[in-house]
Amino acid sequence: MVFAVQKDRVQGERVPRAHRSGTRSTGFGLRRLAALSVAIALVLALAPYAIAPLYRVVNPVSTLMLWRWMTGQRVERIVVPLDRISPILPPTVILAEDATFCHNHGIDLGAIREALQQSDDDLAESRGASTITQQVAKNLFLWPGHSVVRKVMEIPLAVWLTLVLPKRRILEIYLNIAEWGPNGEFGVEAGGRWAFGIPARRLNPYQAAELTAILPNPYERSARSPSLLVRRLAALYERRAAAHRTLAACISTR
């Protein structure tokens, strides 16, 4: 009887010990998985900051271009340096997209403040809530659409791009990755060829203004078959760009 009781006690102790050991192993595994997940998230979040300086000499592609390639959709892009783009296009784009481009630090706090005071519908149509540098950051590293999370990630990336890339290069990248047509036309060279059948260097002031007018949405706006809205905007941008070419002073030298 004594032996049986002792045996039962020993057996009774062994089960919970094994259970506790299994619990510890499971908990350790979950902690390792959580740590690995955090490490991966940090690498993904910090990778753009390490990659961005390389874009001084490397011609990047946008996340939208990558997505279209991966899904078998058409992508047409011919990279051209800024000195092979019509000189009227940069001041026209700067005037329409980011008039403070030459002296901001990647973000325009005034424009952001105004955008926050607008309704969601107004924000969707807002021009100028994002600087050109913010649009470059979004196109290179983030995703399209309106998202608070994306905007929070976009702002420090834009500041970083301003620190590691000259303004001339930022604009050059923008003009070569912006979507300029309804069927995978990326960059102003592809946009000019699609809309007018000419290379970017031959764009006249009105054609440059028309291409600028479709930048917010090349699916609903067309420089090839311009609507009344596109024609009105193009006329406005053409007049203003002719009078404010100094807006592009920061890209006149390398």
Secondary structure by P-SEA (a helix, b strand, c coil): caaaaaaaaaaaaaaaaaaaaaaaaaaaaaaaaaaaaaaaaaaaaaccccccccccccccccaaaaaaaaabbbbbbbbbccccccaaaaaaaaacccccccccccccaaaaaaaaaccaaaaaaccccccaaaaaaaaccccccccaaaaaaaaaaaaaaaacccaaaaaaaaaacccccccccccaaaaaaaacccccccccaaaaaaaaaacccccccccccccaaaaaaaaaaaaaaaaccccccccccc
